[in-house]
Amino acid sequence: MSFITTMKLSLLATGLLLCSHPAQAGDPISIETLARVPAIQSVSMSTDGKNVVAIVEAPGSNHQDTALAVWDLDNLDAGSKITPSGDRMKFIAANAMKADRVLVIGRQEWTGQLGSCGEGKTTGATKTFVTKTYLTDTSQKKFDEAFASKTRKTGMSEDMQRCLEIAGTSSLISTLPLDPDNVIITQLSGMTLSGDYYLYNLRTGKTKLLLKAGGRTSPGLFDPRTGDVLTKTEMEPISSGEYEQRVLIKNPQTGEFEVHDNLTRKISERYTVDIVGRDEKTGKFYVLTDLFSDQVQAWMYDPTTRKFEDEPLIAHPKFSIGSIILGIQPGNFNRILGYTVDGPQREVTYVDPDMHAIQAMLQKAFPGQMIALNNYNDGLSRVLFTAQSAQNPPSYHVLLDRKRIVTLGSQRPGIDPKQIGEQRWVEYPARDGLTIPALLDLPADWKQGSAPLPLIIHPHGGPWARDYGGWDVSGWVPFMTSRGYAVLRPQYRGSTDLGRKLWIAGDAEWGQKMQDDDDDAAAWAVKQGIADPKRLAIFGYSYGGFSAAAAVVRPNSPYQCAIAGAPVTDLGNIDRSWSDNRLQRILQGNTVKGMDPMLNTDKANIPVLLFVGDRDVRVPSFHAKGFYDAVRGKVNAKFALIPDMPHSMPWYTSHQVQTLGLMESFLKNDCGDGGL
């Protein structure tokens, strides 16, 4: 891998790409502004507080290429040292490590026979991406493949070597914050195709085996102080098509791992049982679980008595607990500093007085924005934080000595908050009475009582996922609201992290009750006076693309048109082949049932735009193309195959320009009579 000579980037240079004139409320955000490479992203600070690392826009690349940037916090005035991406391998993420090391992830196109490797293996896909992880230091003089195994090629065919390269042979598991040199990694074995776990020395590259995982065994919690494996999980078949996920905890007296029945469940029951930490004083474990509530709560579990405490440690009356924040510095190590709630946004509450005071101070400095304390040093004299909201793209800052704020840059400095309207968390009743939460985004200056708006129903992908409030990183929502459309994102049944009841209600309801929830969202918005019933559309990507395709063939569609990005359209050809994760194939595969759009194309009744990348191996292009071929004689249908575009972002600037342009034109000119 070759890199262009290191260059200098002045502090705040990433924040100077402003529009030539101030934006006004109601001005559409230009496609070029949303399509360009983020000015700064993937920002982190080393635990010693010496360095900040980020992926930035490469100088001179016309907003289209990325670079690695490193700031020396002892000499901020000198700006950052940067290394642009190579000609083919492009930087997409980075992380500041200890021992002055920097972890960098790069990606490049690859075309060839996939054989038995990774996503796309069952469809014969030959175009994909190779993703690699590199280690460098703050000087950025040399980039070595991170955690590379010296023996993985022994006795291995060229096809298997390529398979391992595409699948990714190693990854970081734990940073072991108190250890000055070592981290925990996993390496994919070429013989068993399962991950083995090692202690890896960042300075010497030497490894020490911690756990040899099998096909059914994986580590759970590592001791953050020593790296010892404290818990494991085992998948065991108990009947035809049924597995039990057994949780084993290491007995400190005997050193043996013992099955704990109170933590063990059938996978079909779909309970969350996640051991996330251990109290060193009592030996009790912190467990995030929904065993006792529809929402995930934090509980203490005693491995000696094999019992949970009588009351939850942390609970919220309406939303799940997303995480427990544990200290990572010598002064607060392994102490509970706070927790997150998976509400409309990921809301952080700090119980540590110092962290609480810092967050409150920064909240006053950035009113109306959500503050995330990303990294900090021991003593909190240096804190890296992010500020963002639905109207403000993420911006990155360093708090020095709890007094001075230094701004590193904004992810998208060309966007004026006045161009973006209000965001609301709403709820509406589905036709069967189930309450469905949703995010509603409105154009700037629209008020209740104003004329009803054209509305786009925008179901998320997954479907085992959910939307969070705040800035939409895809850019799709501000793109549409700045053009005068309201956007409603239903958290339809089958969405995760909003309660077990809502999640399980989506089983085997693809195109049926899950789809009803989208249509009921549109009906609710019309009833509220928000949406014009004659100006409704649906747009989704991935599973959301399935929803858009399903809307095309469902009778009595409320929509004037549909836009389906990378859609699943053929349930008969998805089965359990859509994931390399064996547990997910077993667990989720049985729920992928319902109305198959490809079996109902004769019922197509509204115009549709379909687009997909030609390097998409997760949802190959035959889904979109086959559906297009089947409906184009019945409705106005358009299809685009986007060169070199993968399924998941980050995309190239050209991908965003083409897809946003297609959507803009279709909504304006082809969405029913006269457009939307």
N, C-alpha and C positions, 0 to 999 in steps of 0.2 A: 504494500500500500504506500503510495507516494503522496506527499503533501506539498503544497506551495509554501514558499519561505514564510516564516512567522512575521507578522506585521503588528503594528500598534493600533489600538482603538482607544480613543480618549473617553474618559468618563462622561456619561450622558450623551455620547454620540448616537447611541441607539434611540435617543429621545428627540432627535432633531428633524425627523422625517414628517414635517407638518404640511397640511394643505396650504396652498397659496392664498386662500381666503378662508375666513372662519365659516364653519358650517352653520346653517340655519335649521331650526326645527322644521321638519317636513322634507328636508333635502334627503334624497336617497343616498345611502352609502355606496360608493362606486364599487364595481366588481373588482377593479384593480386594487383598491384598498384592502378588501377582504381576501384577495387571492395571494397577495405578496407573502413571502416568508415572514413569520413573526420577528419583530426587531430583537426580541430577547425572550427566551423560554428555557425550561429545564434548569432552573437556577438553584444552587445549593451552596452551603458554606461548610468548610471543614470543621470538625468538632473542636479543634484548638483555636478557631476563630482567626486563622492566619490568611485563608484564601477563600474567594468566592469564584465559583465556576458556573458557566452558562453556555448555552448554544445561542449564538447571535446571528444576525444577518451579515453575510460576508461583504465587506466594503467593496464597492465597484462591481457588484453582481447584479445591479438593477433589481434589487429586492427578490432575487430568485434563488440564492444559494446560501448555505449555512457555514458557520465557522465555530470553532471552539475558542472561548474567551476565559481568561483567568485574571482576576484582580488580586493584588497583594494589598491586604487591608492595612498594613503598616505604611503603605505608600500609595494611597488612593489617588493622589494628584497625578501620578504617573500614568493613569489610565490602565487599560487592560492589555495584556498580550494575547494576540489571537493567531490561530492557525486555520486557514480556510479548509473546507473539505477537499478531498481529492477529486480527480476528474470523474471518477465513477462512484467510489464509495462516499456517500454523503452522511455527515453527522446528523443524527436525529435526537440524541439525548446525551446527557453527561451528569456526572455526580462527583462532588468533592470528597475524596477519601482521606484517611489519615496517612501518616508517613509521607506527606507531600505528594501523594499519588492522586491521579485523576482517572476515573472510569469513563470511557466514551463509547457510545453505541453508534455504529455506522451501518448503512444499508445500501445495496446496489442491485440492479436488475440482474437476473440470471435466467437463461433459457436452456433447457435440456430435458432429457427424459427423467421424470421424478421417480420412476420405479416404485418401490414400496415405501417411499419417504414422505412424511409430513402431509399437510393439507394438500389436496389435489391428487393424491395417489390413486384414488378410486375413480377419478374422472378422466385420467389420462392427460391432465393439464401439464404443459411443458414450459409455461412462462410464470415465473415467480420472482421472489427477492431473496437474496442471501443477507442475513443480518449477523454482524459480528460485534464482539465486545473487545475493546482495546484498553490497555493500561498505559498511561504516560505519567510524567511528573509535571510539576508546575512550569518547568522550562520548555516543555512540549517539543523536545528535540528528537525523541524516539517514541514510536508507538508500537507496542507489542500486543499480540493477541492475548487477551486476559485469561488467566487461569488455564492456559492450554495444557492439555495432557501430553506428555512426552512419549507415551506408549500407545496411544489410541489407534495408530495405523498398523500395528503389528498384526500380521496375518489377516488383514482386512482387504476386501476387494475395493476397487476404485469406486464402484457404485455405492458401497456402504460408506466409504469415506465421504463421498459427496452427500449422501443422505444425512450423515451426522452434521456436516457443515451447514446444510440447509435447515435442519431441525434445531440447530443450536446445541453445542456440545457442553457448555458450562454456563453457570449463572451464579450471581451473588445471593446468598441466603441470609446472612447476618453480619453486621459490621463489628460486633463485639467491641462496644465503645470504650471500654477500659483497657483493652489490650492494645499496646502501641503499634504492633506489627501485623497481627493476624486477623483474618476474617474467615467466615465459613462459606464454602462454595459447594455446589453440586456439579458433578461431571457425568455426562451421559455415557454409559458403557456401550462400546461397540458390540460386545458379545451378547449382552442381555437386553440392551436398549432400555435399561432402567438407570436411575440416577444414584450414584454413590456420593457420599458427603464427606468433605475433607476440611481440615484446618489448613488455611493457605497463608503463607508468609508473604506479605506484599513486598518486602525488601529482597528476599532471597529466591522466591518462587517455589520454595519447598512445601510439600504437602504431608499431612498426617491423616490417615483414615479415621473418621469418626463413626460412620455407619454405612454398611453395605446394604442398600435397600433392594428388596425384591419387587416383583411385579405387583404384589398385594400389600407390601409394607412400606410405609413412609414415615419420616420423623415428624413430630409435632412441634414441641417447644424445646429450644436449646437454652441452656443456662446462659444469660447474657454476660455473666462474669467470667465463666470458664470455657464455654462452648460445649459442655457435656450435654448429651441428649437426655432430656428429662421425661418426655412422653413420645409415644409412637401410636400410629393407627394401623390397623390391619383390616383388609377387606376379605371376608370369608363368605363363600356361598353357603346358604342354609336351606335352599330349595330351588326348584327350577325358576330362574329369572329373579331370584331374591338374594340379596346380599346383606350382610351385617357389617357395619363399621364399628370395629372394636377399638376402644381407647385403652392403651396400656401406659401405666405410670411406673417409673423406676422406683423400687423400694430402696431408700437410702441405707437401710440396714444390711440387706442381702445383695444389693446391686442388680437384682433381677427385675425384669419388667413383668408387671401383673395386670391382668385384665380387670377393668373396673366396670361392673355391670350398670351402675348408675349413669355412666357416660356413654354406654354402648346402645346403639339403636339400629333398627332396620333402615336401609337407605331409602326405601319406599315411603317411610314416614316423614322424611324430609325435615327433621328437626335440625336446628343449628346448635352445635356443641363445639365451641371453639375455645381452647385453652390459650390464653394470650399472655400470661405472666404468672409469677409466683412471688408471694410475700416471703422474704427471706427470714423474717423473725419467727413466723408461725409455721412455715412450710405449706401453707394453704395456697391453692391455685385460684387465679382470676379466670372465670369462665363466662364467655358471652353465649347466652342460650335463650331459646324461646320454649323451653320445656314447661315453663310455669305461666306463660303469658302469650298472647297473640304476637306481642312485640318482643324483640330481643332485649334482654336485661343483663346486667353484670351481676354475677353471683360469686361467692366464695365457696370453694370446695375443699374439704379436708380429706386428704388421701389416706390418713390413718383410720378415721372412723368411716370413711367412704360415704360421707353425707354432705349435702349442701347445708349452708346456714339457714336459719328459719326465715330470714327476710333478704331481699336482694340488696346488694351493695349499692348499685346505681340503677334507677329505673325512671322512665318518663311516662306520663299518663297516656300519651297518644303516639309517640314515635319510638323507634328502636334506638338503643345505644349502639353507636357505630364502632367505638374503640375506647380503650383506656389509655391515657397518655402517661407513660412512665418516664422518670428521669434517666438521662443518659450521661450526665456529667458526674465527676467524683462528689461534688457537693450535694447532689440530689439523686444519686443513682438508685434506680429501681423504686423510687417513691412515686406514689400516685400524684401527678401534677394537675390532672384534669381528665376530661372525657369529651367525646363528641356525640351529638344527637343527630340521627338521620332524619331531620325534619325537612321543611321545604328547601333549606340549604343545610350543609354540614355545619352545624352550630357547635362551637367549641366553648366549653365552660372550664375555667381554670379554678381549682381549689387551692393551689399554691399561691400565697399572698403576693410574691414578687411577680410571678407570671400574670396574675390577675391585674396587678397595677400597671404593668407594661401594656397589656392588651387594652385596658381602659384608656390609657394615655394616647395610644395610637388610634383608637376609635374616635377620639375627639379631633385628632389631626386629620382624619379622613372620614368626615361625617357621611353617613349613608352607605358606606362601603363595609364589606366584610374583611376582617383582619385575620390573617393566618400567620402564626409564628412558626416559620419553617425550620430554622436552625439557630443555635445559640452556643456560646462558649461557657466555660465554667465561671460563675460569678455574674453572668448576664451583662458583661460590658459590651458585647457585640451580639446583636440579634438580627438575623435576616428575616424579613417578613414580606408578605404579599398583601396588597389591597385590591379589591375588585367588587363589582356589582353588576347588575343586569345592564347598566348604562356605561360602565367603566371596564374596559379590558384589564386583565391583571397587570399591575405594575409592581416592580421589585425594588426594595429599599433595605438599607442597613441602618439600624439604630446603634449609635456609638455612645458609650458611657451613659446610657439612659437619658440622653439630652439632645443629641444632634442626629438628624435624619439625613442620610445621603441616598439620593435616588439613583438607581442603576439604569432604569429605563422602563418603558411601557411596552407591553407585548404588541399593541397595535396603536402607535402614536397618532396615526392619521384620522382617528375616529373621535368625533366630538360627542359628548354625552347628550347634547341637545337633539341629536338625530335619533335618539332611542327613547321610546316611551316607557310607560309603567309596566311592571311585572307583578302579577298577583298569584297567590296560591289559593285555589278554589276547590270546591267539592260539589258533585252533582249526583243525583240518583240514577242508577242504571234502570232499565225497564223491569228487571226482576227485583229491584229494591236494594241491591248492593251499592254501597257508597263508593264512588270512584274519585280519587283526588286528581288534580290536574294543575298545570302551570299555564297561565294566561298572560300573553305578552301583547301589548297594545301599541299602536303608533303614537308618536309624540303628539301632544295637544288634544288627543281624543278624550272626551269626558262623557260620563254617563248622561244620557239624554241627547247626545249628538246623534247624527244619522248613523244607522247600522252600517257595519263595515263588511267588506269582503273578508272571509275567514278561511284560514288553512288549518285543517286538523293535521297534526304532526306527531304520529305515534313513534315512539323510540324503537331502537333495535333491540336485539336480545333473543327472545323476549324477556329472558331472565335478567333484567336490568331495570333501571329507572332513571328519570331525569332529576336533576337538582337545579334549584334556582341560582341566580347569578349570571355571570357572563357565559354565553353559549360559545364554546370553543370551536364548534364547527363553522360558526359564522352564519348559518342558515337563518336563524331566528332574527337577528338584527338586519340581515339582508332583506327579509320579507317585511318586517314591521316598518322599516324606513321607506318602503315602497307603498305604504298605506294599508297593508294587510294586517289583520289580527291573526295571532297564532295561538292555537290551543293544543297543549301537549297532554293527552290523557295518560294517566298511569293505570292503564287498563288491567283487568284481572290477568294474572300471570306475571305482573311486575314484582320485583323483589324489593326487600328492605323497607316495605311499608306494611308489614304484617303478614303472618303465615296464611291467614284466611284469604286475603286478596291474592297471594301468590298461588296457592293450590287451586283456587277457583278457575284458573286458566288452563288446567290440565285438559288436553285433548279438545280444546275449544278454538283451535286455529280457524279463523274465518267465520266463526259462529258467535258465541257469547263475547269472546275477546273483540270481535269486530262490532258487535252491538254496542260495546262501550264507546267505540270511536263515534259511531253514528249518534248515540245518545248525547255525547259531548256537543256535537253540532246542534242538536235539537235544544239543548240547554242554553247554548249561547244565543240562539235565535229568540228563545223565550225571555232571556235577560235583556233583550234589546241591543245586544252587542253585535250580532251578525245578521246580515241580510240573507234570508232563506234562498234567494235566487243567485247568490254569489258565494258558494261553498266549494272548497276543493280539499283534497287529501294528498299529502306528500309524506313519504317515509323512505328510509334507507335500511337495507338488510331485512330484519324482520319487519320493520316499518314499511319496506318495499313490498313485502308480502301483503301487508294490510292494504296498501294502495292497489295492488293487483286484484286482491279479493273484492275491493270496492267496485272494480270495473265490471265484475260478473255477478254481483249480488243484485237481486231485483229491488226495485223502488229505491235506487240510490239517491241519497240526499245531495250528492256532489255533482258539480258541473264538469269536473275532470279529475284525473289522478296523475301523480308523478311518482314513479317507482324506481328508486335507486338500488342497484345491486339486489334485486328482489329474489326471494325464494318463490317460485311459482309452481313447482312440481313436487308435491309432497311424496309422491310415489318414488321419486328418485333422490330423496334426501335420507329417509330411514335413519340409521344410526351412523352414517358415514361422514357426518359433517363436523366431527371433532376428533382430535387425536387423544383427548383425555378420556381414558377408559371409563372412569367413574361417571363423567358427564354423559358419555354415550349411553351408559346403562340407565342413569338417573333421569336425564332429560329426554332421551330418545323415545321412551314410552309415552311421553306427553305430546309429541309432535304429531297430532292427529286432528282431523276436522274436515272442513270444506277445502277441497283441492282445486285451486283456480284453473289448472290445466285441464281438468275434467269438466269444466263449466264454461269454456271459452265461447260456446255457442250462445251464451246469455250476455255477452259483452254489450254494454249499453251507454258508456260514457267515454270520451276521448282519454287517451293515455300516452304519456311520455315515459319511456324506459331507457335507463342508461346503466352501464356497468364497465368496469375496467378490464382490459384484456390480460392483466396479471392478477386478477381476482381468483384465488384458488379456494377461498372459503365458500363463496356463492358463485360458481362458474357461470360464464356468460350464456350457457345453453338455457338457463332458466329464463332470462329476460328475452333472449332471441326467440326461443320457442313460443313464448307467450305472444310476443309481437307478431310472429308469423301466423299464429292462430286467430288473432283478433283484428288484424289490419284491414281485412275486407269487410268487417262489420262496423267498426268505429274508426274515427280519425286517430291513427296510432303513429307514433314516432319512436325510433330506436337509435341509440348512439353507443358505439363501442369505443371507450376512451383509451388511447394508446398509453401503455406503461403505467396504468393506474392500478394499485392494489385495492384490497377491500377496505382496510382500515387506514385512517389518517396516521401520520402526516402524508399529505399529497404534495405533488409538485405544484408550482404556481400555474402551470398550463392546465392541470387537472381542474383546479378551482375556477379558472377563467372559463373553461369550456362548459363545465357542469352548471355554474351559475348563469352563464349566458343562455344555455338551453332552457333552464327553468324560467328565466325572465321572459324570454320570447314566448314560450309555451303558455304561460299564465296570461300574457297580454293578448296573444293572437289566436290561440287554439283551445282555450278553456271554455267550451260552450259558445253560444252565439255572442259575439262581441268581446270575448275574453272575460277574465275575472275582474 
